Amino acid sequence: MNDFLVKSLSYNNFVRIYATSTTHTLNSIGKRMNYYPSALAAVGRVLSVGVMMGGMLKKDERITIKVDGNGPIGLIMVDANARGEVRAYAGNPHCHFEYHDHKLNVQATVGDKGLISVIKDLNLKEPFIGTVPIISGEIGEDFAYYFSNSEQIPSAVSLGVLVNEDNLAITSGGFIVQLLPNTPEEVIDLLEKRIFDLPSISSMLSAGITPEDIIRLIGDESTIIIETIPVEFKCSCSRERFERGILSLGYEEIKSMFEEDKEAHTVCHFCGNEYHFNQNDLQKIMLIAKKNSV
């Protein structure tokens, strides 16, 4: 079964519910960059948040999420859009921590201090940037805090990833529940009880419960599905983008690179694609940089 995102309204349009499965998308990333188990789980949680936050945008808008904690995984970055296209990157995919019961320890992987930044490209002059501190490192709690403090939207966020002995995700996904203005107190009380009584997101997905099922478990009889969007890994890297990146270094830096190495070898951190620039390529870029510097 492919990954997808489901968007819905419930409780007579007072509550928005998003739910997603991201298992295959996460494995596409994990296989490319050889992720270790707890690193895969950490990236998977941020990936699921990115997919759902991307679903909150309009057609041509984009979102970039940065989770930069004091744990060994370093920076986690996710890019997503409203079409369900997403990519993810971790500074150090080769780290792994477990609790005493052998459950994956995402908090030790991410760290319990640092910053979460959300950059939304809304096709305006300047992007929207929201930044909050990491409060737990478990990701779900951290993003509930982000929504409440940066966007002033009371939200419940649940995320989960199960990883097998082959370092592949068995399940990955999550849900976000958001209260719209003037939500009645009785609705809030009922929502809190329903969310509290739910099994973990990982156990639900591994039992075959779909994102639509999860939405209906949380919502009431007024629940409507607004949209279902396929989710897939898609990297926007290209040789031209890396060429522009080298050009941005400036003439003197490129000249030094040309004189010392005669070539440049670049690798995309998101997908692992490699782009090689030989002596002639570098010379052409260097000449363009020199012309631009005049």
C-alpha positions as CSV (number, residue, x, y, z in Angstrom):
1,M,0.0,0.0,0.0
2,N,1.4,3.4,-1.0
3,D,1.8,6.3,1.4
4,F,-0.8,9.1,1.6
5,L,-2.1,12.1,3.6
6,V,-5.7,12.5,4.6
7,K,-7.2,15.9,5.4
8,S,-10.5,16.3,7.2
9,L,-12.9,18.4,9.2
10,S,-14.8,17.2,12.2
11,Y,-17.0,18.3,15.1
12,N,-19.1,20.5,12.9
13,N,-16.1,22.1,11.3
14,F,-14.5,23.2,14.7
15,V,-11.6,20.7,14.4
16,R,-9.1,19.9,11.6
17,I,-7.6,16.4,11.6
18,Y,-4.6,15.4,9.4
19,A,-3.3,11.8,9.3
20,T,-0.6,10.3,7.2
21,S,1.3,7.1,6.5
22,T,4.9,7.6,5.4
23,T,6.5,4.1,5.6
24,H,7.5,3.6,2.0
25,T,8.7,7.2,1.7
26,L,10.9,6.9,4.8
27,N,12.4,3.6,3.5
28,S,13.2,5.3,0.2
29,I,15.3,7.8,2.2
30,G,16.7,5.3,4.7
31,K,18.0,2.9,2.0
32,R,19.7,5.6,0.0
33,M,21.7,6.9,3.0
34,N,22.0,3.8,5.1
35,Y,20.2,5.1,8.2
36,Y,20.6,3.4,11.6
37,P,17.4,2.5,13.5
38,S,16.9,5.3,16.0
39,A,18.1,7.9,13.4
40,L,15.6,6.5,10.9
41,A,12.9,6.8,13.6
42,A,13.8,10.4,14.4
43,V,13.8,11.4,10.7
44,G,10.6,9.5,10.1
45,R,8.8,11.5,12.8
46,V,9.9,14.8,11.4
47,L,9.1,13.5,7.9
48,S,5.5,12.8,8.9
49,V,5.1,16.3,10.4
50,G,6.5,17.8,7.2
51,V,4.0,15.9,5.1
52,M,1.1,17.0,7.2
53,M,2.3,20.6,7.4
54,G,2.9,20.6,3.7
55,G,-0.8,19.5,3.4
56,M,-1.8,22.7,5.2
57,L,-0.3,24.8,2.4
58,K,-1.7,25.9,-1.0
59,K,-0.7,24.4,-4.3
60,D,2.7,26.1,-5.1
61,E,3.8,26.8,-1.5
62,R,6.6,25.0,0.2
63,I,7.8,24.3,3.8
64,T,11.2,23.6,5.2
65,I,11.5,22.2,8.7
66,K,14.8,22.2,10.7
67,V,15.2,20.3,13.9
68,D,18.6,21.2,15.3
69,G,19.1,19.5,18.7
70,N,22.1,18.7,20.8
71,G,21.9,15.0,20.1
72,P,24.4,13.1,17.8
73,I,22.1,13.0,14.8
74,G,22.7,16.8,14.3
75,L,20.5,18.8,12.0
76,I,17.3,17.1,10.6
77,M,15.8,18.9,7.6
78,V,12.6,18.2,5.8
79,D,11.3,19.9,2.6
80,A,7.7,19.3,1.7
81,N,4.9,20.8,-0.5
82,A,1.1,20.7,-0.8
83,R,1.3,17.9,-3.4
84,G,2.7,15.3,-1.0
85,E,6.2,15.5,-2.3
86,V,8.8,15.4,0.4
87,R,12.5,14.8,1.1
88,A,14.5,14.5,4.3
89,Y,18.1,14.7,5.5
90,A,20.0,14.1,8.7
91,G,23.5,15.3,9.6
92,N,24.5,12.0,11.0
93,P,22.3,9.1,9.9
94,H,24.7,6.6,11.5
95,C,23.7,6.9,15.2
96,H,21.5,4.6,17.3
97,F,20.1,4.6,20.9
98,E,17.7,2.3,22.7
99,Y,15.9,2.4,26.0
100,H,16.5,-0.5,28.5
101,D,13.4,-2.3,27.0
102,H,15.1,-2.0,23.5
103,K,12.6,0.5,22.3
104,L,14.2,3.2,20.0
105,N,15.3,6.2,21.9
106,V,14.5,9.2,19.7
107,Q,15.1,11.7,22.5
108,A,18.7,10.6,22.9
109,T,19.2,10.7,19.2
110,V,17.8,14.2,18.7
111,G,18.7,15.7,22.0
112,D,16.6,17.6,24.5
113,K,17.9,21.1,23.8
114,G,18.1,23.1,20.6
115,L,15.8,24.8,18.1
116,I,13.0,23.9,15.7
117,S,12.6,26.3,12.8
118,V,9.8,26.3,10.3
119,I,10.2,28.2,7.0
120,K,7.1,28.6,4.9
121,D,7.6,29.9,1.3
122,L,4.1,31.3,0.7
123,N,5.1,33.1,-2.6
124,L,5.3,36.4,-0.8
125,K,8.3,38.8,-0.7
126,E,9.6,37.2,2.5
127,P,9.1,33.7,3.9
128,F,7.3,33.1,7.2
129,I,9.8,31.8,9.8
130,G,8.8,30.4,13.1
131,T,11.3,29.3,15.7
132,V,10.8,27.6,19.1
133,P,13.0,25.7,21.5
134,I,13.1,21.9,21.6
135,I,11.2,21.0,24.8
136,S,11.6,17.2,24.8
137,G,13.3,15.8,21.7
138,E,10.4,13.3,21.1
139,I,9.3,15.5,18.2
140,G,5.5,15.1,18.7
141,E,5.5,17.2,21.9
142,D,7.9,19.6,20.3
143,F,5.6,20.3,17.4
144,A,2.5,20.6,19.6
145,Y,4.5,23.3,21.4
146,Y,5.4,24.9,18.1
147,F,1.8,25.1,16.9
148,S,0.6,26.5,20.2
149,N,3.4,29.1,20.6
150,S,4.4,30.1,17.0
151,E,1.1,29.8,15.2
152,Q,-1.3,30.1,18.2
153,I,-3.2,27.0,17.2
154,P,-3.9,24.5,20.0
155,S,-2.8,21.1,18.5
156,A,-2.3,17.5,19.5
157,V,0.5,15.8,17.5
158,S,1.2,12.0,17.6
159,L,4.0,10.4,15.6
160,G,5.5,7.0,15.4
161,V,8.0,4.8,13.6
162,L,8.7,1.1,14.0
163,V,11.9,-0.3,12.6
164,N,12.9,-3.9,12.0
165,E,16.2,-5.7,12.3
166,D,17.1,-4.8,8.7
167,N,17.0,-1.1,9.5
168,L,13.8,-0.7,7.5
169,A,10.6,1.0,8.8
170,I,7.7,-1.4,9.4
171,T,5.4,1.5,9.9
172,S,5.8,5.3,9.9
173,G,3.1,8.0,10.2
174,G,1.2,10.3,12.5
175,F,-1.7,12.6,13.0
176,I,-2.3,16.3,13.9
177,V,-5.5,17.5,15.5
178,Q,-6.1,21.3,15.5
179,L,-8.8,23.4,17.2
180,L,-10.3,26.2,15.2
181,P,-11.4,29.4,16.9
182,N,-14.4,29.2,19.3
183,T,-14.3,25.4,19.6
184,P,-16.8,24.5,22.4
185,E,-15.4,23.2,25.7
186,E,-17.4,20.0,25.4
187,V,-15.8,19.3,22.1
188,I,-12.3,19.9,23.6
189,D,-13.1,17.5,26.5
190,L,-14.4,14.8,24.2
191,L,-11.3,15.2,21.9
192,E,-8.9,14.9,24.8
193,K,-10.6,11.7,26.0
194,R,-10.6,10.1,22.5
195,I,-7.0,11.0,21.8
196,F,-5.9,9.7,25.3
197,D,-7.7,6.4,24.8
198,L,-6.1,5.7,21.4
199,P,-3.3,3.1,21.1
200,S,0.1,4.4,19.8
201,I,0.2,5.5,16.2
202,S,2.8,2.8,15.5
203,S,0.6,0.0,16.9
204,M,-2.5,1.3,15.0
205,L,-0.6,1.4,11.6
206,S,1.0,-2.0,12.2
207,A,-2.4,-3.4,12.9
208,G,-3.7,-2.3,9.5
209,I,-5.6,0.8,10.8
210,T,-5.4,3.3,8.0
211,P,-5.1,7.1,8.3
212,E,-8.8,7.4,7.4
213,D,-9.6,5.0,10.2
214,I,-7.6,7.0,12.6
215,I,-9.4,10.2,11.7
216,R,-12.7,8.5,12.3
217,L,-11.6,7.2,15.6
218,I,-10.7,10.7,16.7
219,G,-13.6,12.5,15.0
220,D,-17.4,12.4,15.4
221,E,-20.3,11.6,13.1
222,S,-19.9,15.0,11.4
223,T,-16.4,14.1,10.1
224,I,-15.8,14.7,6.4
225,I,-12.7,13.8,4.4
226,I,-11.6,16.9,2.5
227,E,-8.8,15.4,0.4
228,T,-6.5,12.4,0.1
229,I,-3.1,13.1,-1.3
230,P,-0.4,10.5,-2.4
231,V,2.9,10.9,-0.5
232,E,6.2,10.3,-2.2
233,F,9.9,11.0,-1.9
234,K,11.0,13.5,-4.4
235,C,14.3,15.3,-4.5
236,S,14.7,18.6,-6.4
237,C,18.5,18.3,-6.8
238,S,20.1,18.6,-10.2
239,R,23.5,19.2,-11.8
240,E,22.4,22.7,-12.6
241,R,21.6,23.4,-9.0
242,F,25.0,22.2,-7.8
243,E,26.7,24.2,-10.6
244,R,24.9,27.3,-9.2
245,G,26.1,26.4,-5.8
246,I,29.7,26.2,-6.9
247,L,29.3,29.5,-8.7
248,S,28.0,31.1,-5.5
249,L,31.4,30.4,-3.9
250,G,32.9,33.3,-5.9
251,Y,35.8,33.5,-8.2
252,E,38.7,33.3,-5.7
253,E,37.3,30.1,-4.0
254,I,36.6,28.4,-7.4
255,K,40.1,29.4,-8.6
256,S,41.6,27.8,-5.5
257,M,39.6,24.7,-6.1
258,F,40.6,24.5,-9.7
259,E,44.3,24.9,-8.9
260,E,44.4,22.4,-6.1
261,D,42.0,19.6,-7.2
262,K,41.3,20.3,-10.9
263,E,37.8,18.9,-10.3
264,A,34.8,19.0,-7.9
265,H,32.8,16.0,-6.6
266,T,29.4,16.8,-5.0
267,V,26.8,14.6,-3.3
268,C,23.2,15.5,-2.5
269,H,22.6,14.9,1.2
270,F,18.9,14.2,0.6
271,C,19.1,11.5,-2.1
272,G,22.7,10.6,-2.4
273,N,22.9,11.5,-6.1
274,E,26.5,12.4,-7.2
275,Y,27.5,15.2,-9.6
276,H,31.0,15.4,-11.0
277,F,32.6,18.5,-12.4
278,N,35.8,17.9,-14.3
279,Q,38.6,20.3,-15.1
280,N,36.8,21.8,-18.1
281,D,33.6,22.2,-16.2
282,L,35.3,24.0,-13.3
283,Q,37.2,26.3,-15.7
284,K,33.9,27.3,-17.4
285,I,32.3,28.0,-14.0
286,M,35.4,29.9,-12.9
287,L,35.3,32.2,-16.0
288,I,31.6,32.9,-15.4
289,A,32.4,33.8,-11.7
290,K,35.3,36.1,-12.8
291,K,33.0,37.9,-15.3
292,N,30.3,38.3,-12.6
293,S,32.8,39.8,-10.2
294,V,33.9,42.6,-12.6
